[in-house]
Amino acid sequence: MNRPAAGAPTAAAPAVNAVARQPHPRQQLGAELRRLRDLAGISGRELAKQVGISQSTLSRIEAGHVVPPLPQVLDWGKAVGAEQDCLHSLRTLTEAAHSPEVRDWAAALADRAHLQDDVRALEQDAHLVRNFQPALVPGLLQTADYARRVFATFDPPYTPDALAAALAARLERQGVLYDPAKRFEFLITEAALRFRPGPHRMLLAQLDRIISIETLDTVTIGVIPQDIEASTTIPHGFVIYENEDHALASAEPIPGSMVTRGPELVEAHRRRWAALCRMARYGEEARAFLTELRDEIQRLATH
């Protein structure tokens, strides 16, 4: 999660911001569903009963925070007496809303130092967070030194002040791990555990932290050894945020961030998560693996 380098051209900023202000199809869909409900004179409570959802879910849909499946949208349209051409428009909007939402870093960071607060909001809203990382230790588990060195590798680079702000915000996020109302599941590959953005002592401290965090009742950590027989391919890292009435998945390709809210695509992430879990070691086996890896790194550090 980076920011544009100092001295980058500013002439394109108004155009970037104009693009950023355009509503996403999920927001357009929510606004249209709200408009149709208002025109029909049906209360949110009454429509929620007819469609078979909770009133809180209905509110999230109308606000553009939740993308409903197509059958639910069509039921909504029929409940408010929408004509056939209107149902067709709703179908088109729903299909567009189900596509991933991609934000490039320049637009996302046009007026702020970092995006840690956005991630924190997703973590605070979810009751279950599933985080798969094949390349580095997940942010919620990182030590301050590890996180600082990871941020320092970004291109374009952070300014010193922005790096300090991003680091502080990442460390503040980690308090959510101690919330007894939440659950966090991590899948980390051996390659990610061996990733070393600093000296061996830094990695030793990082492995110690993972071993310590694994003992929390709110946290489950699975490790995927390199020599395990594969049951699926290793994709890019992703995070699934689950709530009582909705879910979303996020990833971070090189150009920017990608958020998926469409139910079918979120379910595809769940299937891949399940396949990766079959390759992972948990509990005593995971702790033994982490301890052996730490001992190996300790030997390297002393020679």
C-alpha positions as CSV (number, residue, x, y, z in Angstrom):
1,M,0.0,0.0,0.0
2,N,2.1,2.8,-1.3
3,R,1.9,6.4,-2.2
4,P,3.1,8.4,-5.3
5,A,6.7,9.5,-5.2
6,A,7.4,13.1,-4.4
7,G,7.6,15.3,-7.4
8,A,5.2,13.2,-9.5
9,P,3.2,15.2,-12.1
10,T,0.1,16.8,-10.6
11,A,-1.6,17.9,-13.8
12,A,-3.5,14.6,-14.0
13,A,-4.7,14.8,-10.4
14,P,-8.1,16.4,-11.2
15,A,-8.8,13.7,-13.8
16,V,-7.7,11.0,-11.4
17,N,-10.0,12.4,-8.7
18,A,-12.8,12.7,-11.1
19,V,-12.6,9.1,-11.9
20,A,-12.3,8.2,-8.2
21,R,-15.6,10.1,-7.6
22,Q,-17.6,8.1,-10.1
23,P,-19.9,5.7,-8.2
24,H,-19.2,2.0,-8.5
25,P,-21.9,-0.2,-10.1
26,R,-22.7,-1.6,-6.6
27,Q,-23.5,1.9,-5.4
28,Q,-25.6,2.6,-8.5
29,L,-27.4,-0.7,-7.9
30,G,-28.1,0.1,-4.3
31,A,-29.3,3.6,-5.1
32,E,-31.7,2.2,-7.8
33,L,-33.1,-0.4,-5.5
34,R,-33.7,2.2,-2.9
35,R,-35.4,4.5,-5.4
36,L,-37.7,1.7,-6.6
37,R,-38.6,0.9,-3.0
38,D,-39.4,4.5,-2.2
39,L,-41.5,4.8,-5.4
40,A,-43.5,1.7,-4.3
41,G,-44.0,3.2,-0.8
42,I,-42.8,0.0,0.9
43,S,-40.8,0.2,4.1
44,G,-37.4,-1.4,4.5
45,R,-38.8,-3.7,7.2
46,E,-41.7,-4.9,5.0
47,L,-39.5,-5.4,1.9
48,A,-36.9,-7.3,3.8
49,K,-39.5,-9.8,4.9
50,Q,-40.8,-10.2,1.3
51,V,-37.3,-10.7,-0.1
52,G,-36.2,-13.0,2.8
53,I,-33.3,-10.9,4.2
54,S,-32.7,-9.0,7.4
55,Q,-33.4,-5.3,7.5
56,S,-29.7,-4.6,8.2
57,T,-28.8,-6.5,5.1
58,L,-31.3,-4.4,3.1
59,S,-29.8,-1.2,4.5
60,R,-26.3,-2.4,3.5
61,I,-27.5,-3.3,0.0
62,E,-29.1,0.2,-0.5
63,A,-25.9,1.8,0.8
64,G,-23.8,-0.1,-1.7
65,H,-21.9,-2.0,0.9
66,V,-23.3,-5.4,0.0
67,V,-23.9,-6.8,-3.5
68,P,-26.9,-9.1,-3.6
69,P,-27.2,-12.2,-5.8
70,L,-29.2,-11.8,-9.0
71,P,-32.2,-13.9,-7.8
72,Q,-32.5,-11.6,-4.8
73,V,-32.4,-8.5,-7.0
74,L,-35.1,-9.8,-9.2
75,D,-37.3,-10.7,-6.2
76,W,-36.8,-7.2,-5.0
77,G,-37.8,-5.8,-8.4
78,K,-41.0,-7.9,-8.5
79,A,-41.9,-7.0,-4.9
80,V,-41.9,-3.3,-5.8
81,G,-43.8,-3.9,-9.0
82,A,-41.0,-3.1,-11.4
83,E,-41.8,-3.4,-15.1
84,Q,-40.0,-5.8,-17.4
85,D,-37.6,-3.2,-18.8
86,C,-36.7,-2.1,-15.3
87,L,-36.0,-5.7,-14.3
88,H,-33.7,-5.9,-17.3
89,S,-31.8,-2.8,-16.2
90,L,-31.5,-4.3,-12.7
91,R,-30.0,-7.4,-14.2
92,T,-27.5,-5.4,-16.1
93,L,-26.5,-3.3,-13.0
94,T,-26.2,-6.5,-10.9
95,E,-23.9,-8.1,-13.4
96,A,-21.7,-5.0,-13.4
97,A,-21.8,-4.8,-9.6
98,H,-20.5,-8.4,-9.3
99,S,-17.3,-7.6,-11.2
100,P,-14.2,-6.9,-9.1
101,E,-13.6,-3.3,-8.1
102,V,-10.1,-2.2,-8.9
103,R,-8.4,0.9,-7.5
104,D,-5.0,2.0,-8.7
105,W,-2.6,3.2,-6.1
106,A,-2.3,6.8,-7.5
107,A,-6.1,7.4,-7.3
108,A,-6.4,5.8,-3.9
109,L,-3.5,7.7,-2.4
110,A,-4.1,11.1,-4.1
111,D,-5.0,12.8,-0.8
112,R,-3.7,10.6,2.0
113,A,-0.5,9.0,3.2
114,H,-1.6,5.3,3.3
115,L,-4.5,2.9,3.1
116,Q,-4.2,1.1,6.4
117,D,-7.4,2.7,7.7
118,D,-9.3,1.1,4.7
119,V,-8.1,-2.3,5.7
120,R,-8.8,-1.7,9.3
121,A,-12.4,-0.8,8.5
122,L,-12.8,-4.2,6.7
123,E,-11.3,-6.0,9.7
124,Q,-13.5,-4.2,12.1
125,D,-16.6,-5.0,10.1
126,A,-15.9,-8.7,9.7
127,H,-16.5,-11.4,12.3
128,L,-14.2,-13.9,10.5
129,V,-11.1,-13.0,8.5
130,R,-9.3,-15.6,6.4
131,N,-5.9,-14.4,5.1
132,F,-3.7,-16.4,2.7
133,Q,-0.2,-15.1,2.0
134,P,2.3,-16.9,-0.3
135,A,5.0,-14.3,-0.4
136,L,5.4,-12.5,3.0
137,V,4.0,-12.6,6.6
138,P,0.5,-11.1,6.8
139,G,0.4,-7.5,8.1
140,L,-1.6,-8.4,11.2
141,L,1.2,-10.7,12.3
142,Q,4.2,-8.5,11.4
143,T,6.6,-7.1,13.9
144,A,7.4,-3.4,13.7
145,D,10.8,-4.0,12.3
146,Y,9.5,-6.4,9.7
147,A,6.7,-4.1,8.7
148,R,9.0,-1.1,8.4
149,R,11.4,-2.9,6.1
150,V,8.5,-4.2,3.9
151,F,7.1,-0.7,3.6
152,A,10.6,0.5,2.7
153,T,10.7,-1.8,-0.3
154,F,7.7,-0.3,-2.0
155,D,8.0,1.3,-5.5
156,P,7.4,4.2,-5.8
157,P,8.7,4.8,-2.3
158,Y,7.1,6.3,0.8
159,T,8.2,9.6,2.0
160,P,9.7,9.3,5.5
161,D,6.7,10.9,7.1
162,A,4.3,8.7,5.2
163,L,6.3,5.5,6.0
164,A,6.1,6.4,9.7
165,A,2.3,7.0,9.5
166,A,1.7,3.7,7.6
167,L,3.8,1.8,10.1
168,A,2.0,3.3,13.1
169,A,-1.4,2.5,11.5
170,R,-0.4,-1.1,10.7
171,L,0.6,-1.7,14.3
172,E,-2.6,-0.1,15.6
173,R,-4.6,-2.5,13.3
174,Q,-3.1,-5.5,15.2
175,G,-5.2,-4.8,18.3
176,V,-8.2,-6.4,16.5
177,L,-6.5,-9.8,17.0
178,Y,-7.5,-9.6,20.7
179,D,-11.2,-9.0,20.1
180,P,-13.0,-12.1,21.5
181,A,-15.9,-11.6,19.1
182,K,-13.7,-12.2,16.1
183,R,-11.9,-15.0,14.5
184,F,-8.7,-14.8,12.3
185,E,-7.4,-17.7,10.2
186,F,-4.1,-17.4,8.5
187,L,-2.5,-19.6,5.8
188,I,1.2,-18.9,5.3
189,T,3.5,-20.7,2.9
190,E,7.0,-21.7,3.9
191,A,8.3,-19.3,1.2
192,A,6.5,-16.4,2.9
193,L,7.9,-17.5,6.3
194,R,11.4,-17.5,4.8
195,F,11.0,-14.1,3.2
196,R,13.7,-11.9,4.8
197,P,13.5,-8.1,4.2
198,G,16.3,-7.6,6.7
199,P,18.9,-9.5,8.8
200,H,18.4,-12.9,10.3
201,R,17.8,-11.5,13.7
202,M,14.8,-9.6,12.3
203,L,13.3,-12.8,10.9
204,L,13.9,-14.6,14.2
205,A,11.9,-12.0,16.0
206,Q,9.2,-12.3,13.4
207,L,9.0,-16.1,13.8
208,D,8.8,-15.7,17.5
209,R,5.9,-13.4,17.2
210,I,4.0,-15.8,14.9
211,I,4.6,-18.6,17.4
212,S,3.3,-16.4,20.2
213,I,0.2,-15.1,18.3
214,E,-0.7,-18.7,17.4
215,T,-1.6,-19.3,21.1
216,L,-4.4,-16.7,21.0
217,D,-8.0,-18.2,21.1
218,T,-9.0,-15.8,18.3
219,V,-6.3,-16.9,15.9
220,T,-5.6,-20.1,13.8
221,I,-2.4,-20.3,11.8
222,G,-1.8,-22.9,9.2
223,V,1.6,-23.3,7.4
224,I,2.1,-24.8,4.0
225,P,5.5,-26.6,3.6
226,Q,7.3,-26.4,0.3
227,D,7.6,-30.1,0.0
228,I,3.9,-30.9,0.6
229,E,2.0,-32.7,-2.2
230,A,-0.1,-30.0,-3.8
231,S,-3.9,-30.2,-3.9
232,T,-4.2,-26.9,-5.8
233,T,-2.0,-24.3,-7.3
234,I,-0.6,-21.4,-5.2
235,P,-2.4,-18.2,-6.4
236,H,-1.7,-14.6,-5.4
237,G,-2.5,-13.7,-1.8
238,F,-6.0,-12.9,-0.8
239,V,-8.2,-12.1,2.2
240,I,-11.8,-13.1,2.7
241,Y,-13.9,-11.0,5.1
242,E,-17.0,-12.7,6.4
243,N,-19.9,-11.2,8.2
244,E,-23.3,-12.4,9.2
245,D,-25.0,-11.1,6.1
246,H,-22.3,-10.5,3.5
247,A,-18.7,-11.3,2.5
248,L,-16.0,-9.9,0.3
249,A,-12.6,-10.8,-0.9
250,S,-9.6,-8.6,-1.5
251,A,-6.2,-8.9,-3.2
252,E,-3.4,-6.6,-4.1
253,P,-2.0,-6.9,-7.7
254,I,0.9,-4.7,-8.6
255,P,-1.1,-1.8,-10.1
256,G,-3.5,-1.4,-7.2
257,S,-6.0,-3.1,-4.9
258,M,-8.9,-5.3,-6.0
259,V,-12.1,-5.9,-4.0
260,T,-14.6,-8.6,-5.0
261,R,-18.1,-8.5,-3.6
262,G,-20.0,-10.6,-6.0
263,P,-21.3,-13.8,-4.3
264,E,-20.1,-16.2,-7.0
265,L,-16.6,-14.8,-7.0
266,V,-16.4,-14.7,-3.3
267,E,-17.4,-18.3,-3.3
268,A,-14.6,-19.1,-5.7
269,H,-12.1,-17.6,-3.1
270,R,-13.7,-19.8,-0.5
271,R,-13.2,-22.9,-2.6
272,R,-9.5,-22.1,-3.1
273,W,-9.1,-21.4,0.6
274,A,-10.5,-24.9,1.3
275,A,-8.1,-26.5,-1.1
276,L,-5.2,-24.6,0.4
277,C,-6.2,-25.7,3.9
278,R,-5.9,-29.3,2.8
279,M,-2.2,-28.6,2.2
280,A,-1.6,-26.9,5.6
281,R,-0.3,-28.1,8.9
282,Y,-2.1,-26.9,12.1
283,G,-1.8,-27.1,15.8
284,E,1.2,-29.0,17.2
285,E,2.4,-29.8,13.7
286,A,2.4,-26.1,12.8
287,R,4.2,-25.2,16.0
288,A,6.8,-27.9,15.4
289,F,7.3,-26.6,11.9
290,L,7.7,-23.0,13.0
291,T,10.1,-24.0,15.8
292,E,12.3,-26.1,13.4
293,L,12.4,-23.2,10.9
294,R,13.3,-20.8,13.7
295,D,16.1,-23.1,14.8
296,E,17.4,-23.2,11.3
297,I,17.4,-19.5,11.0
298,Q,19.1,-19.2,14.4
299,R,22.0,-21.5,13.1
300,L,22.3,-19.3,10.0
301,A,22.4,-16.2,12.1
302,T,25.3,-17.5,14.3
303,H,27.5,-18.6,11.4
